[in-house]
Amino acid sequence: MGLIERHIEKTKMRFPVARTKARVDMLYGVEGFPHAALIDASGHLVWSGHPGGLEESLVKRLLEDAAFVAPVEGKAYKGLNKRIRKREYGKALAEAVKGLKKAPEDAGFAKARASLEGLLEHKRKAAAAAVDAGDHGLAWGLLVEVEELFDGTDEAKAAKARAKELEKLPEAKDAIEAYKKIRKADEVALTGDYEKAARTYKTVASKFPDTASGRRARAFMNRHPL
């Protein structure tokens, strides 16, 4: 039994314990133990620190912003669940609608349709709210998500058109570019190349300081100056 295992047994810890590398600690702002990090529905790090400092109100707000489409139990929904797991929500929605035409009282197809339409409506409202808040980068990103997730639907076509409109707005240009770079940095971080991700954060923080993505990047750099 190793040192960590002996300590867990001695202190009777009842929460998950993980070993991380220094680069992971840098990315998530780990400066002591215990430590918690909160990731929002878009994959962004929105809070980092001692678990005792995490406010319940923040967790509740982020849960309200999250949306999830779960597979439906039953062998009859094998094809539908395959679409859901592959995040092909446009095709999954079409299959649910088709299934309900054949069997209007089918609870499984009804549940799937409600979840998919709920997710679609959630993202559309979130995009509209982002525009109202002046966060054109996030709005653009949400519209692109709708376009990709619900490919083949009228809603996806409308989202694509709206995203194109945002790209033409002079006041949205920097915000959208900054958002694209931040998302790329997030993807790079998932591969384990935290140093490269951090360099992108630094670029966004300095080049787009007045955007929402720039402010998020600056907050990251304040925690982890290069």
C-alpha angles and dihedrals in degrees: 000000000000130000094263093048091049091050092050091050094045095049093038093229114194099188131080116277123200135182115224138186123243091256091057090050089052093050095050098036097246108177101152145357136303095034133172133193126196120210121194127222091270093055096256123141102239102166137019131175146073111346090235090066096055109110118221091219091063092051091049092050093050091047089054089053093050123090128187135186112207126199117255120246116243140067090252090071098052094118093044093049091049089058092047094050090049089049091239090144096162091058091041091054092049090051092049091050091048091050092052091052089059095040111019093183096051106129095197096056090042091053092048093048092049092049094048094046089046091054091047092051091045093056093045091052091045090052091050091048090050091053091050089050091051094246097132093164094060091042090053091048093051092049091051089051090054090048092052101037096045098037113165096031129106088240091059091052091049091049091051091052092048091049089053090052091053091050089059094054111101091213091054099050098088093039093054094046091049091049092051091052093047092051090049089051090051090052092048090050090056089059090057098252094125095159092058090046091051091052089055090050088053091051093050092046092054100036100041105028095150097055127088090244090049091053091049090049091048091052088052092050091049088059094042113024113190 
